């Protein structure tokens, strides 16, 4: 029998979380934007390595003028988003929204330079913010250690997903704003019990950190935890 993962078990308070590196940008909202529904996902349920990377190119090509000035970029991320480069070359983006006086960091690797994608990510962020505002435990959660990831697949862009990441040393897990099950998440478990679900979500946490490594520093305590594991893997 699958166990429902209860969100209040991981949205805990505490002052041990590390501060975000740098200053957070803030995304803005527009009225009357079409509503979308966010579904619960896990970090491995994305199209990170399967989506197309090349944008269609006009038959006439790009005009490169005979001058020493650089080409002016046309496609930029929407206001409030900051761009990072993954070591593999993948671009990803961060922003933040206000949740009861605290900043909730949001990350995504959905291509945000094309202007056609701006409304889609804004609609998903707006729904996520409303879900967080309605969640009873966010009023006592320390959001410095929580961030949200929005996943938008290239083949199904109108069906976005999300998950939360708890970076507190006593958590290091993926969590959600609604109850769900391992089956709904596509989380393969050898035994459908709480212990295996907890371990599987911690594994997903590290997958998230691999996919989004550049905007947040590991705390000293987490580095101390990883040191022996890395040493053991070299044996």
For each residue, the residues with C-beta under 8 A, 3 or more apart:
1: 192
2: 181 182 183 192
3: 181 182 192 193 194 197
4: 179 180 181
5: 9 175 176 179 180 181 182 197 201
6: 9 179
7: 10 11 135 137 175 176 177 178 179
8: 11 136 137
9: 5 6 175
10: 7 164 166 171 173 175
11: 7 8 135 137 138 141 146 164 166 175
12: 141 142 166 168 170 171
13: 140 141 142
14: 17 142 145 168 170
15: 142
16: 145 168 169 170 219 221
17: 14 142 144 145 167 168 219
18: 144 145 167 216 217 218 219
19: 144
20: 24 105 144 215 216
21: 215 216 217
22: 82 215
23:
24: 20 94 95 96 103 105
25: 80 81 82 94 95 96
26: 80 95 96 97 98 103
27: 78 79 80 81 95 96 97 106 122 125
28: 79 80
29: 33 122 125 126 129
30: 33 122
31:
32:
33: 29 30 119 122 123 126
34: 123
35: 123 127
36: 123 124 127 158 159 160
37: 127 159
38: 124 127 128 131 150 160 161 162
39: 159 160 161 162
40: 161 162 163 176 178 180 184 185
41: 45 46 151 161 162 163 185
42: 45 163 174 185 186 187 201 204
43: 46 149 163 174 204 205 207 208 211
44: 204 207
45: 41 42 151 161 185 186
46: 41 43 109 151 153
47: 50 51 153 154 155
48: 51 90 109 211
49:
50: 47 154
51: 47 48 153 154
52: 154
53:
54: 57
55: 114
56:
57: 54 61 62
58: 61 62
59:
60:
61: 57 58
62: 57 58 71
63:
64: 71
65: 69 71
66:
67:
68:
69: 65
70:
71: 62 64 65
72:
73: 76
74:
75: 113 114 115
76: 73 113
77: 81 82 83 93 112 113
78: 27 81 112 118 121 122
79: 27 28
80: 25 26 27 28 95
81: 25 27 77 78 93 94 95 112 121
82: 22 25 77 93 94 95 215
83: 77 91 92 93 112
84: 91 92 93 94 212 214 215
85: 89 90 91 214
86: 89 90 91 92 109 211 212 213 214
87: 213 214
88:
89: 85 86
90: 48 85 86 109
91: 83 84 85 86 109 111 113
92: 83 84 86 107 108 109 211 212 214
93: 77 81 82 83 84 107 108 109 110 112
94: 24 25 81 82 84 105 106 107 215
95: 24 25 26 27 80 81 82 105 106 125
96: 24 25 26 27 103 104 105 106
97: 26 27 103 104 106 125 128 129 132
98: 26 101 102 103 104 129
99: 102 103 104 129 132 133 138 143
100: 133 138 139
101: 98
102: 98 99 142 143 144
103: 24 26 96 97 98 99 143
104: 96 97 98 99 129 132 143 146 147 148
105: 20 24 94 95 96 143 146 147 148 215
106: 27 94 95 96 97 125 128 147 148 149 150
107: 92 93 94 147 148 149 150 212 215
108: 92 93 112 121 149 150 151 152
109: 46 48 86 90 91 92 93 211 212
110: 93 117 120 121 150 151 152
111: 91 114 117
112: 77 78 81 83 93 108 117 118 121
113: 75 76 77 91 117
114: 55 75 111 117
115: 75 118
116: 119 120
117: 110 111 112 113 114 120 121 152
118: 78 112 115 121 122
119: 33 116 122 123
120: 110 116 117 123 124 152 157 158 160
121: 78 81 108 110 112 117 118 124 125 150 152
122: 27 29 30 33 78 118 119 125 126
123: 33 34 35 36 119 120 126 127
124: 36 38 120 121 127 128 150 152 160 162
125: 27 29 95 97 106 121 122 128 129 150
126: 29 33 122 123 129 130
127: 35 36 37 38 123 124 130 131
128: 38 97 106 124 125 131 132 148 150 162 177
129: 29 97 98 99 104 125 126 132 133
130: 126 127 133 134
131: 38 127 128 134 135 177 178
132: 97 99 104 128 129 135 138 148 177
133: 99 100 129 130 138
134: 130 131
135: 7 11 131 132 138 177
136: 8 139
137: 7 8 11 140 141
138: 11 99 100 132 133 135 141 143
139: 100 136
140: 13 137
141: 11 12 13 137 138 146
142: 12 13 14 15 17 102 145 146 168
143: 99 102 103 104 105 138 146
144: 17 18 19 20 102
145: 14 16 17 18 142 166 167 168 171
146: 11 104 105 141 142 143 164 165 166 167
147: 104 105 106 107 164 165 167 216
148: 104 105 106 107 128 132 162 163 164 165
149: 43 106 107 108 162 163 164 165 208 212
150: 38 106 107 108 110 121 124 125 128 160 161 162
151: 41 45 46 108 110 160 161 162 163
152: 108 110 117 120 121 124 157 160 161
153: 46 47 51 156 157 159
154: 47 50 51 52 157
155: 47
156: 153 159
157: 120 152 153 154 160
158: 36 120
159: 36 37 39 153 156
160: 36 38 39 120 124 150 151 152 157
161: 38 39 40 41 45 150 151 152
162: 38 39 40 41 124 128 148 149 150 151 177
163: 40 41 42 43 148 149 151 174 175 176 204 208
164: 10 11 146 147 148 149 174 175 176 177
165: 146 147 148 149 173 174 175 205 208
166: 10 11 12 145 146 171 172 173 174 175 205
167: 17 18 145 146 147 171 172 216 219
168: 12 14 16 17 142 145 171 172
169: 16 172 219 221 222 225
170: 12 14 16
171: 10 12 145 166 167 168 175
172: 166 167 168 169 202 205 206 222
173: 10 165 166 198 201 202 204 205
174: 42 43 163 164 165 166 201 204 205 208
175: 5 7 9 10 11 163 164 165 166 171 201
176: 5 7 40 163 164 179 180
177: 7 128 131 132 135 162 164
178: 7 40 131
179: 4 5 6 7 176
180: 4 5 40 176 184 185
181: 2 3 4 5 184 185
182: 2 3 5 185 187 189 192 197 200
183: 2 186 187
184: 40 180 181
185: 40 41 42 45 180 181 182
186: 42 45 183
187: 42 182 183 197 200 201 204
188: 200
189: 182 192 193 196 197 200
190: 196
191: 196
192: 1 2 3 182 189 196 197
193: 3 189 196 197
194: 3 197 198
195: 198 199
196: 189 190 191 192 193 199 200
197: 3 5 182 187 189 192 193 194 200 201
198: 173 194 195 201 202
199: 195 196 202 203
200: 182 187 188 189 196 197 203 204
201: 5 42 173 174 175 187 197 198 204 205
202: 172 173 198 199 205 206
203: 199 200 206 207
204: 42 43 44 163 173 174 187 200 201 207 208
205: 43 165 166 172 173 174 201 202 208 209
206: 172 202 203 209 210
207: 43 44 203 204 210 211
208: 43 149 163 165 174 204 205 211 212
209: 205 206 212 213
210: 206 207 213
211: 43 48 86 92 109 207 208
212: 84 86 92 107 109 149 208 209 215 216
213: 86 87 209 210 216
214: 84 85 86 87 92
215: 20 21 22 82 84 94 105 107 212
216: 18 20 21 147 167 212 213
217: 18 21
218: 18 222 223 226
219: 16 17 18 167 169 222 223
220: 223 224
221: 16 169 224 225
222: 169 172 218 219 225 226
223: 218 219 220 226 227
224: 220 221 227
225: 169 221 222 228 229
226: 218 222 223 229 230
227: 223 224 230 231
228: 225 231 232
229: 225 226 232 233
230: 226 227 233 234
231: 227 228 234 235
232: 228 229 235
233: 229 230
234: 230 231
235: 231 232
